[in-house]
Amino acid sequence: MKTVAVLGTFDTKGKELKYIKECIEEQGLKTLCINTGVFEPVVEPDISSAEVAAAVGADINAIVEKRDRATATEVLSKGTEKLIPQLYAEGKFDGIISIGGSGGTALATPAMRQLPLGVPKVMVSTMASGDVSPYVGTSDIVMIPSVVDAEGLNDISKVIFSNAANAVVGMVQNRKEIESDGKPLLAATMFGVTTPCVKAAEDYLHEQGYDVLVFHATGTGGKCMEALIDQGFIKGVLDLTTTEWCDEVVGGVLNAGPDRLTAAGKNGIPQVVSVGALDMVNFGPMDTVPAQFKDRNLYKHNPTVTLMRTTADELKSIGHEIASRLADATGKTTLILPLKGVSMIDVEGQPFYDAEADKALFDTLRTELEGSNVEIVELDTDINDKEFAVAAAKKLISLL
C-alpha cells in the first residue's frame, strides 16, 4: 500500500492536517504524519517534532523553553530537510504534502527540494499566487494557492485541501516509472535570439542518436540545468547561451546566480560553451529599467521584456567570470566563439551590433584562458549560422 507523508505543524494546523490525512486515507492510502510544531499536537504524529529536532542534534524541550518562534522554525526546518530524504530513502513514504502560510511554507519546502525529481510533492500555501521561486527552487514541487488563509476548516478551505489531497494521491497511485531508452541525455541552453542555432544543433544531435533537454536561459532555466547536471542526469552540455551572466554581473532580472557554469566543470562532464546573447541585459517593461540605464541602447523585445546592450567594459567583467569558471573545469571543455555576432540582433545592420564590444569579450576570454585546459575554437560566422550550430554539436560529440 502506498504512503503519503503529511508534513506540518500539528499544533497550530492540526485540524487542517487531520482533514488532509483523512482525505488521503479515504482513497485507500496510508499516511505518515510528521510534526514540525513545537507545542502539543492536535493529532498524535507518527514522527514527533522531538525526532525532527534530534536529526540535527537539537533538543525540542530546550526550544520550547525559549519560546522563540524564529529559532524553532530554523531548527525544525533544518531537521526536516535532513530527515525527509532519509525517510524516503528508507521507503517510508511515496509522496509528500504540506500546508502553511509563509512560515509553514518556508519550513516544509526545503525538505521537499531534497527529494528526487519525480517524487510527488504538493504544497498548499498562502504564498502560491506570488513569486514561488524561493520555495520551489529547481525542484518539481506543485504549489497550490490556499485562496483563504491555511487556517480553519470551512467551505472554501475544505475544497482546496481535499483537491490537494486528491492531487497527491493521484500522483502517487499513478506514478509512471519511465524506462530510459538508452540514449545519452544532453543539455543545451537557448534564448529567443539564439533559437536558430540551438534548434539546428539539436536536430543534428537527434540524428546522431542523442536526446537533448533544452533550457531557456531565463535564470530559472540555468539553475535547473545546473541542478540536473549535479544530480547525474546529464552526460554532456551544449551551453551555447550563457546570457544569464549578463544579468548576474550588470544587474538584470534573469540571473542564475554565481554557480552558473560550474556543475559540468566540477562533475567532469564534457561541455561545449559559447557566448550566446551576451550582448544583452534583461529588464521588465520599459518603465522598469533602472534610472542609471535610461540613456543606454535599449530594445523593446516585447511589452514585458526590455533588453539593454552590454558595453565593452561590462563584457570584460562578464568574460572574466566565464573564464574563471571554465578554467576550473575538471572535464573536457571547449569554448566556441562566433566572431560575427553573439545573437540574432548582434549582427551587422541589427540594433545591438557592436563589433568593438564583442571584441572586448573575445579578447578577455582568450587572454584569461591562455594556458588552461580549455580549447578555444573560433568561427567566422554569427551564432545562428547553421555552420556554427553543427560545428558545436560535432565538437560535443567528439568530447563525449
N, C-alpha and C positions, 0 to 999 in steps of 0.2 A: 504494500500500500504506500502511495506517495505521501510525502510530508511537506507541509509549508511552515516555515519559520515565521512566527508572528512576533515582531520586534517592536518594543516601545516602552514607554513609561507606564507601567501597570499600576502606579499610584494615582497620577493625575489623569491618565487616559484609560483607566482600567475598564470602565463600562463600554467604551467605544471599541477597545481592542477585544473585549469579550464578545461583542456583537460580531466582529470580523471573524474571530475564531469559530463561532457557531455557524456563520455562513459557509465557511470552508468545510467544516465537518459535516454539514448537511449535504454536501456534494460527495461525501464518501472518502474524503482525505483526512489524514491525521494532521495535527498541529504540534509545533514545538514552540512554546511561549518563552520568550527571552526578555527579562525585565531590565530596563535601564533606568527605572525610577529609584529614588533614594529612600522614600518612606514606605509604609505598609502597603503592599499591593492589594488591589480590589480582588484580583484573581490570583490564586497561587500559581506562580510560573513554574515551568519545567527547569529553567535555569535562572537563578536568582541574581540580583544586582551584586551581591557579595561575590559570586563566582565571576561575574564580568569584571569587577574591580580587581579581583585577585589575579586575573590574567595579565595585569601589568604591575603586579606587586603592591596593590593598594588595599587598604582596609576600609570597607564600607562604613563601619562604625565610626571611624575617625572622620570620614567625610560627613556623616550625618551630624556629628557634634559641631562641626564648623558652621553648618547651615549656610554654606556659601554655594549658591547655585552655579556660578561660573566654574568654580573648581570641580564641583561634582560632574558637571557636563563634560569638562575636559577629560577627567579621569575615565568616566564611563564611555565616552566616545573612543578613547584610545583602547580601552579594554574590549569594546565591541569590535573595533577594527582588527584586533588581534584574534579574538575568539571566533568570530563568524566564519572566516575562511577555514579555521581548524575544524569546526563542526561540520562544515560542508565536505571537507576532505575525508572526514570520518564517516560520511554517508548519513548524517543525522537529519538532513533535510534536502529537498529538491528545488525549492523556490523560496522567496522571502517577500514579506510585505510589512510595511510600517505606515504609521500616520503621525502627523505632527504639524506644529507651527514652525516658525523659523528655528527655534531651539531644537525641537524634535527632529526636524529635517537635517539640521547640521550634525546631529548626533548619529542618526541612522545611516545616512548616505555614504560616509567614508568607509563603513564596513561593507556596504553593498558594492562599492567600487573595487574592493579587494577580491570579489568573486569572479570566476572566469566568465568570459564572453559567452552568452547563451543561457546562463543560469537565470531563470525568471526573477526579475526584481521590480517590485511595484512600490512607489512612494506616494501616498496621498498627502498633499501638502497645501498649506495656505500660500506657499511661495511658488506654486507651479505655474502661475499665469504670467510670471515675470521672467527675468534672466535666470535660467536654471543651470547655467554652466558651472557655477561654483559647487553645485550638488552632483550633477551628472558627470562632469569631467569628460573623460574619454570612454566612459562605460556605456552600457545599454540599459540603464535604469529607466523605467517608464514612470514619468511624473504625471499624476492625476490631480487636477485642481480640486480642492475640497469645497469650493464655492462659498460655503459658510465656514466659520471657524471650526477647526477639528476638535470641537468641544461639545459634548452632549449628543443625545440621540433625538432626532426629530425627523419630520417628513422629508427634509432635504438630505440631511447627513446620512440617514439610513439608505437612501437610494445610492448616494455616492459610495458609501462603504461597501454595500452589497455588490455594486458593479465592480469595485476594485477587487473584492474577494473573488468574484466570478472570473475576473480577468486573470488573476494569478493562478487560480485553479485550472482554467483553460490552457494556460501556457504550460503548466506542469504536466497535466494529463496528456496533452497533445504535442509535447516537445518532440521535434523530429531530429533524430540523430543523422547528421549529414555525413555521408561517406565521401572521403576525398577521392577525386578522380585521378589522383597521382600526378597531376600536372604541377610543376613548381609554381608557387604563388609569388608574384612580383608586385611591387608598389610603384605608383607613379604619381606625380603632382601636377596639377593643371589649374589654370586660371582662364577666364574668358579670352584673354588676349594671347594665350598660348595653346588654345584648343586645337588648332590645325596640326601643330607639332605633336602633341600628345596623342591625338587620335591616330595619326599616321604611324607613330611608334607602336601604339597599342595594337593596331591591325597587323603590323609586321610580327610582333611578338606572339600574337594569337596564331598566326600562320606557322610559326616555329614550334608550337605546342606548349606555350606558356599561358597561364591565367594571370590577368592584370587587375589589381584593385587601383582605381583612380581616386585620388583625394583632392578635393577642391581646396586650394591654398588660402583659406579664409581664417586662419588662426586655429579654429577647432579641427579643421582637416589635417593640418600639420601635426597637431598634438595627437590626434587619433592614429595617424600613421606611425609616429614615433612609438606610441604605446603598443601597437600591434607588432612592430619590429622587436621591441623588448620582450614581448610575450612569445616570440619564436614562430610567429605565423609566416613571416616574410623571408624569402630566400634571396632576393635581390631587389635593389632600389633604383628606379629611374627618376631621380629627384631633379626634374628639369625646371621646376617653377619654385624658386626659393624666395619669392616676393615677400613672404612674411617677415623676413629680416629687415625690410624697409620700414615696416610699421614698428618693429621692435626698437630699431635704432633712432628713428626720427620722431616717433610718437603717433603713429596711425592707430586705427581701430581694429586691425586684423592681425595683430601679432600673435605668435605661437610660443612666446617665452624664450628664455635663454638656452633651453635644452634642445631647441630645434637644430637638426643636423648632427645629432650626437648618437642616436640609437644604433644606426647602422655601423658607425665607426667603432663604438665600444664593443659591439657584438660580433665584429669581424665579418659583417655582411657585405658582399660586393655591391658597390654603388657607382652609378654614373650621375654626376651632379652638373647642373648648368645654372644660368643666371636669369632664368625666365622671369619677366615682369619686375626686374629690379629697377626699372625706370619709374616706378610709381609707389606713392604712399596713399593709403586708403582712408577716406573720411566718409561721414554720412552725407545728408543733403548739403547743398552749397552753403546754407546759412549756419551749418555746424562746424565749418572749417575754422580752426583757431585763428584769432586775430593776427598773430605774427606771420601767418601764411597767406593772408588775403591777397598779397601782391605777387604771389608765385604763379607759375604756369599751372593753371587748374583746368581740369577736363571733366565735364559732366557726363559720366558714364551712363547713368540713368537717374531718375528722380531721387533715389535713395543713396546713391554712391557717387562721391566726388573723388577724382584722382588728382594727385599732385606730383609733378615731375621732380625726381630726385636730382640734386646738384652734384657736381664733381666732388666737392668736399664730403657730402653725405655718402656718396658711393665709395669713397676711400674708407670711411668708417665701416660701411656695410661689408666691403671686400675684406677688411681686416677680420671681422667677426667670422665670416665664412671660412677664410683661410685658416684661422686658428683652429677651427673645429675639424676641418678636413685633414689638417696636418697631424691631428691626434688619432686618426682612424687606424684601427688595427687590421682592417681587411683591405682588399683591393679597391682602390678608389681612382676614378678618372674624372677630371673636370673638363667639360667640353664647352668651348666658347663660340658663340655666333657673332662674328665680327661686324655684321651689317645690321644688327638690331636685336634687342632682347625681348621685344613684344610686338604685337600687331600694330601698335601706334608709335613704335620707336624705329620706324624705317623712313627713308627719305621721302619727304612730302607729307608725313603724318605729324600730328600736333606735339608728340613727345620726342621727335627725332633730335638727338643731341650727341653727335659723334664724339665731342670732346669729353662730355660727362662719362660716356661709355668707356672711352679710352682710360680715364682715371680709374675706373673699376677694373678693367682688364690688367692695367699696369700694376695695380695693388696686388691682385691675385697672383700674377706672375712673380713679382718680387718676393712676396711673403711665402710662397710655396716652393721657391727655389731651394733645392737640396733636400726636399721632403720626399716621401714615397708616393706622392700624388702625381699621376700622369696628367699632363695638360695637352688637350687636343684643340686646335683652332681651325675653324672652318670659315671660309669667306662667303658666308650666307647669313640670312637672318634666321631667327629661331624657328619660324614657321615654314621654312623651306623643307620640302619632303626629303631632300638630300640630308639635311641636318637630322631630322627625325629618325630616319633609317640608320644613319651612322651611329646615333646614340644607342638605338636598340641593338645594333650589331655589337657595339662595344660592350654593352652589358652582358650579352650572351657570351662573349669571349671571356669576360671576367668570371662568369659562372662556371 
